[in-house]
Amino acid sequence: GNNPRTVEAWVRTNANCVPGASGGKQKVVVDMGSFSTGARYTLNLLWANSVRVEVGGSGLSGTSAVNDSLWHHIAAVYDPSSTNKKHRIYIDGVQEASGNLSTAVNTGAGALVIGRRIDGVNPFDGDIDEVRVWDVALTDADIYAHYNKEICGNPTNLKAYYTFNQGNANGGNSSNTTLTDQAGTNNGTLNNFSLSGSSSNWTIGRDMNPNYYDSIAMTVCNGMWSPDSTMYWDSTAVYTHTFTDMNGCDSVISYDLLVRTVDTTLGTTLSDPPQFVSYAQGASYQWVNCDDSSFVVGATQQSFTPTSNGNYAVIITANGCTVWSRCFSVQGFGIEQLTQVLLYPNPTAGILNVPLQWRGENVEAINLAGQVLLSETAQDNLDLS
């Protein structure tokens, strides 16, 4: 019919598209409709090796050649509500030409064909990627905003969207014969492809920018894990991370990190009880109990001597940061050192009488070789036999 539309694609070619010039021929990118007058709408490369939109033989052409072996975004817009510029052509996001055609648009029902005309002639010689068909006349701003990005989500007016992300690039693809429509169910079928090697096959397409990009400046202490926890960023630098959503669309976040460093290393003196020392110089210190994060009262010096069993760490404040050291374990306090223990009979290989103050306690009997002979809760006596 005569409805508004926008047809877009990325193309790469070095082919001669000018008829009569050293064997040149029209190269069709997208064709739709039927063969009655005005019933076919064609996006192609033709005169001046530039972009052209045709309706039943009449057409509008650009002037900038795109057959330079580089990727170019091309688009054709039809806006029936416009008075004197119903047709517009774009190259790389910028309007190239506009005007009216002598043939009225009345596109017939029929298949959408990518890479040749609907009657099978004038095939495209090169690479095609990111084909999009909209049922709305996109504006200059619309096209410039998204021409260099993949489309994410499911915009209301996007009626067909082919990202060409199937298959194994330049590999064996005999079973990959379907082109998936990301906007609906209008999947395409590949015809006349060898599906093997570097031509007539799935290949590496246009390297599209992410759908979303942002930059975050952050100041962190001693570094941070990347969002997916696979890398630890521990020096001042710019890092990037790519998030991919369920639709396969990428968002890239750039992290401009300023990393402030605080030494969290601990040393231990060989003393009884041991003393622990923070290697951080010129800092403020607070030693803490790791089990409940409570402060050890009065423990605010660079060194710390525990007075009871537990798991300890030090909170260090320096260089604009407050960080924790690792936790360390202290054991051994509470083992009573008795100067005199009365056990009888002594020696014995049988019954050993237990002093009153030991009853109800866990008692171990260990020989000179360090072997545990017995471990139990003491009652009136212990049986060592």
Phi, psi and omega in degrees: 000203184254023184286153176295157182196162170220131177239127183232157173194157167258134181227153174219124182202157169236016185284151173278119185254002184267114180300139177083353180254095179055043175081016180293158181205149176307136177244112185273131178264306178222135177225145180209154175110212182219185190260009172283164186301126179077003187266001180239135181239120191231127171257121187210176171249133183211251187300138181062018184055034181246186184277145178215141171246134184233143173228104177058035176102326174275151186200174177234130185241149170275181181240347183269122179292142180237014181263048183255017180069012176252158177287136176224140173271131177233150180208149173232133181239134173241121181236095183295344180279346180284146183281305186237007178221061182290332182246137177225146178238140180232144172230124179052045173083359184241137180296128183257324182202157177208157179161185178251160177248155180286338180260128180288146179279126175209063189300128181276167177289140180167176184287150168274124183244130178250127173096002173191171177287163184294341178264010172090004181255172177054055179295154178283138180247093183154206183246144178232139180212159170051060176275130181226137176234123181247152175259032179217150176276101180294149179274171175304316182295321179301310184293317181295326183292328187237000188299330184259017182229152168289150178270126179251158184077209182215078180305142186303318187268003178274110188264336176209136183213117183241110181272346180058036181265014179274171170078176178253113187306120177063017181251197178280118186228034184300335181264354182261078186249011181242133174260116188280134174271113182283347183260348183189221184241018181272060180293147181255160177246130180285137179232138174064032175258142175283332177058036176202136178089190189271359176224160183053049189201169167297138182217179179287123185269194178296132178282097186279147174289156178296157179292335183218137178222139177210158179234135181234126175265128184223145170247123183231161181256119177063020174097180180204158175280145173297159184305331179263008176062025179261342182226145174251118182268106188240015177221156180294120182186177174255122181244150177235148177221136181254124174259132178243124182273182186293343178268004180082012181267140185260143168234129182249126177248129177258126180253113176266095189265131164253113184260117175264132188255133173231130180286118180254014181290142176243143173245161181229132175268144180276088180219172180232106000286162181291155177244137180251140186229133173277135178280350180291129182258146176064032184247176169258146188230143170216113179279141187225161173270118183294334185293325181226008178064017179281147178287143170277116187302127177081356183269079184235020179259173180294333178247160185212131176244110181295151177242001178204163177298153177158182176246124189234159173207175176235136172267123185248131176244116181195153174056035180076012183235152170233114186227159177261147167279179171292159174272145177230154185255138176240125178228158174118340176287147178096354174277110186290134176260102183266128181285334180213123178239126180262107177242137180209152351291152182219118004280167177204153172241015183230245184274131178243121180286139185258132176299152185303319185289348180267346188294134185090353178264158174281127184237135175242140174250120185236132179276180184294340179274001180085008181277134178279116181273331185198143175213113182197171176280124185287137172244235179284328183206168177240138180261109181264005184288000000 
